[in-house]
Amino acid sequence: MYEYAIAWEWLSFAVRWLHVITAIAWIGSSFYFIALDLGLVKRPGLPVGAYGEEWQVHGGGFYHIQKYLVAPASMPEHLTWFKWESYATWLSGFALLCVVYYGGADLFLIDRTVLDIEPWQAIGLSLASLAVGWILYDLLCKSPLGKNTWGLMVFLYLVLIAMAWGYTQIFTGRAAFLHLGAFTATIMSANVFMIIIPNQKIVVADLIAGRTPDPKYGVIAKQRSLHNNYLTLPVIFFMLSNHYPLAFATEFNWIIAALVFLMGVTIRHWFNTTHARKGKPTWTWLVTVLIFIVIMWLSTVPKVLTGEEEQVSLSPREQTFVQNGHFEAVRDVVQGRCSMCHAAEPVWEGIARAPKNVKLETDGEIAAHAREIYLQAGRSHAMPPGNITDLSPEERQLLVAWYETTFQGR
């Protein structure tokens, strides 16, 4: 069992590393071509069928790039396809989903205080949501609404908000954000696999056969590429969010997720406008900062939204410990709810080493990790994973009160 846990941990690390590498390749090439496309300049003397060109300098040399809006007059001898970056990113991401969240469903996928279901049910809902998401999106794009690119994006945004809320009603906050990223990334990768590449293959086949390609295939692919462009930054946020419990493990996490999509739009709008040489809309950064401030505010569960007192009443004994700066009560909570995993020799099945090497067995260790305890188990519900040790609201508030009283100003 010990060797199995070690091997599984290293498998998770290897798959995560692969996913990061492939994601860098996909996002990098995607951002490059978006910037290239927006920066094309129409000049006299371009070849027949050429839409625009751009000169670039990099690595000690100059590059002269021309784009054909539909296709060149004949098939070029060498043609580079950009597709495996997308496929490898999705496949490695799905593998990571299987290793971490399906393989550790009781810890990371299921929160029985949210929805008491079995691992196979949670995994089934996860898989179904990814498949249904693509089908629904594709039908929307092919519907009459799909002819209005911006109207379609607004409707898609509403769908994403609904999915954010739905995921938080099924999974842990951490898994909900991860699934929202996977839901969006599945749409993006399926756009490449099901629409963009097949359409390009049709154009190539027409060129080889001596036929004039239909420009509609390029228009369709362009729309899907635009969607991918605006969805990329939110996906990155959700993939990194598991390190930040104030984002995923607080009461208004689904609203935070909705606002993240808006930040993705404002940031990409600045880059897209700048690359298209249409000015520098600096107002987008102000809007992004304001949205982020709202997200920070929401993470504290403000009373004005909940209508409830933020403080949970403590027992006289707990109040005494808080006021005196002692943490006997805190130590009882931490050792009773956390130290089965966060120990030199964890007793929780499948845990071979203390997560992130954080041990919480002694007074000194608890004090040394006071901030992490405060953020992970007090201010948010990130820990314990899925609340598997039944940490109560009163116990969480005790951790908050202890930290804020003892460490205030330090």
Secondary structure, DSSP 8 states (H G I E B T S, - for coil): -HHHHHHHHHHHHHHHHHHHHHHHHHHHHHHHHHHHHHT-B--TT--TTEEEEEEEEETTEEEEEEEESS--SS--S------HHHHHHHHHHHHHIIIIIITTIIIII--TTT----HHHHHHHHHHHHHHHHHHHHHHHHSGGGGSHHHHHHHHHHHHHHHHHHHHTTS-HHHHHHHHHHHHHHHHHHIIIIIIHHHHHHHHHHHHTT----THHHHHHHHHHHHHHHHHHHHHHHHHGGG-HHHHSSTTHHHHHHHHHHHHHHHHHHHHHHHTTS---THHHHHHHHHHHHHHHHTT--HHHH-S-SS----HHHHHHHHTT--HHHHHHHHHHTTTTSSSS--STT--S-GGG---SSHHHHHHTHHHHIIIIIISS-SSGGGTT---HHHHHHHHHHHHHHSTT-
